[in-house]
Amino acid sequence: MKIDNSVNLLGLDKVNIPKKSNNDAELKKATDKFEAIFVKQFLDLTLKPEYGTMPKGVGSDIHTSMYTRAVSESLSGVFGISEMLFKHLKDGN
């Protein structure tokens, strides 16, 4: 199975991280997207077919990729990476 590491899948090519801005919503969105990439990388490694966690068959690569993308987007902001990064960038440290 080939792991797709493309940031375009998560829409990160359209997110601009503000440098010194008061727009907290935009910064939070960008940090959540970053956390989604981190979670997707983790899921891609743990759901490899050789571990037997996902069924093998026709289209299983596509299904697994779609599944990990959906799960990573829904879990972004849950692990605390986004919040930590948001606070760091907001404070300008």
The 8 nearest C-alpha neighbors of each residue, nearest first, counted from 0:
[[1, 60, 2, 48, 47, 59, 49, 3],
 [0, 2, 3, 60, 4, 47, 64, 43],
 [3, 1, 4, 0, 43, 64, 44, 40],
 [2, 4, 5, 1, 64, 43, 8, 6],
 [5, 3, 2, 6, 40, 8, 36, 7],
 [4, 6, 7, 3, 8, 9, 2, 11],
 [5, 7, 8, 9, 11, 4, 10, 12],
 [6, 8, 10, 5, 9, 12, 11, 13],
 [9, 7, 6, 10, 5, 11, 68, 4],
 [8, 10, 7, 11, 6, 32, 36, 68],
 [9, 11, 7, 12, 8, 13, 6, 14],
 [12, 10, 14, 13, 9, 6, 7, 32],
 [11, 13, 10, 7, 14, 6, 15, 9],
 [14, 12, 11, 10, 15, 7, 9, 29],
 [15, 13, 11, 12, 29, 16, 10, 28],
 [16, 14, 17, 13, 29, 12, 25, 11],
 [15, 17, 29, 26, 18, 14, 25, 30],
 [18, 16, 20, 19, 15, 26, 25, 22],
 [17, 19, 20, 16, 88, 91, 89, 26],
 [20, 18, 17, 21, 91, 89, 88, 22],
 [19, 21, 22, 17, 18, 23, 89, 26],
 [20, 22, 23, 19, 89, 17, 24, 26],
 [21, 23, 20, 24, 25, 26, 17, 19],
 [24, 22, 26, 25, 21, 27, 20, 89],
 [25, 23, 27, 26, 22, 28, 29, 21],
 [26, 24, 28, 27, 23, 22, 29, 16],
 [25, 27, 23, 29, 28, 24, 16, 30],
 [28, 26, 24, 30, 29, 25, 23, 31],
 [29, 27, 25, 31, 26, 30, 24, 32],
 [28, 30, 32, 26, 27, 31, 16, 14],
 [29, 31, 81, 33, 27, 32, 28, 85],
 [32, 30, 34, 28, 81, 75, 33, 76],
 [31, 33, 35, 29, 30, 34, 28, 36],
 [34, 32, 30, 36, 35, 31, 29, 37],
 [33, 35, 37, 31, 36, 75, 32, 81],
 [34, 36, 75, 32, 71, 38, 72, 33],
 [37, 35, 39, 33, 34, 38, 40, 32],
 [36, 38, 34, 40, 35, 39, 41, 33],
 [37, 39, 41, 35, 71, 40, 36, 42],
 [40, 38, 36, 42, 71, 41, 37, 67],
 [41, 39, 43, 37, 38, 42, 36, 44],
 [40, 42, 38, 39, 44, 43, 45, 37],
 [43, 41, 39, 45, 44, 40, 46, 67],
 [44, 42, 40, 46, 41, 45, 39, 47],
 [45, 43, 42, 41, 46, 47, 40, 2],
 [44, 46, 42, 43, 47, 41, 50, 52],
 [47, 45, 43, 44, 52, 42, 48, 53],
 [46, 48, 49, 45, 44, 50, 43, 0],
 [49, 47, 51, 50, 53, 46, 52, 55],
 [48, 50, 51, 47, 52, 46, 53, 0],
 [51, 49, 48, 52, 47, 46, 45, 53],
 [52, 50, 48, 49, 53, 54, 47, 46],
 [51, 53, 50, 46, 48, 54, 47, 45],
 [52, 54, 51, 48, 46, 55, 63, 47],
 [55, 53, 56, 51, 52, 59, 48, 63],
 [56, 54, 59, 53, 48, 57, 51, 58],
 [55, 57, 59, 58, 54, 60, 53, 62],
 [56, 58, 59, 55, 60, 61, 62, 54],
 [57, 59, 61, 60, 56, 62, 55, 63],
 [58, 60, 62, 56, 61, 57, 55, 63],
 [61, 59, 63, 58, 62, 64, 0, 1],
 [62, 60, 64, 58, 59, 63, 65, 66],
 [61, 63, 59, 65, 64, 60, 66, 58],
 [62, 64, 66, 60, 61, 65, 59, 67],
 [63, 65, 61, 67, 66, 62, 60, 68],
 [66, 64, 68, 62, 63, 67, 61, 69],
 [65, 67, 63, 69, 64, 68, 62, 70],
 [68, 66, 70, 64, 69, 65, 71, 39],
 [69, 67, 65, 71, 66, 70, 64, 72],
 [70, 68, 66, 72, 67, 71, 65, 73],
 [69, 71, 67, 73, 72, 68, 74, 66],
 [70, 72, 35, 74, 39, 68, 38, 73],
 [73, 71, 69, 35, 75, 70, 74, 68],
 [72, 74, 70, 71, 75, 69, 35, 76],
 [75, 73, 71, 72, 77, 70, 76, 35],
 [76, 74, 35, 31, 72, 34, 77, 73],
 [75, 77, 81, 31, 78, 79, 74, 34],
 [78, 76, 74, 75, 79, 80, 81, 73],
 [79, 77, 80, 76, 75, 81, 74, 34],
 [80, 78, 82, 81, 77, 76, 83, 34],
 [81, 79, 83, 82, 78, 34, 84, 76],
 [80, 82, 30, 84, 31, 76, 79, 83],
 [81, 83, 85, 79, 84, 80, 86, 76],
 [82, 84, 80, 86, 85, 81, 79, 87],
 [83, 85, 87, 81, 82, 86, 88, 80],
 [84, 86, 82, 88, 83, 87, 81, 89],
 [87, 85, 89, 83, 84, 88, 90, 82],
 [86, 88, 84, 90, 85, 89, 92, 91],
 [87, 89, 91, 85, 90, 86, 84, 92],
 [90, 88, 86, 91, 87, 85, 23, 19],
 [89, 91, 87, 88, 92, 86, 85, 19],
 [92, 90, 88, 89, 87, 19, 86, 18],
 [91, 90, 87, 88, 89, 86, 84, 85]]
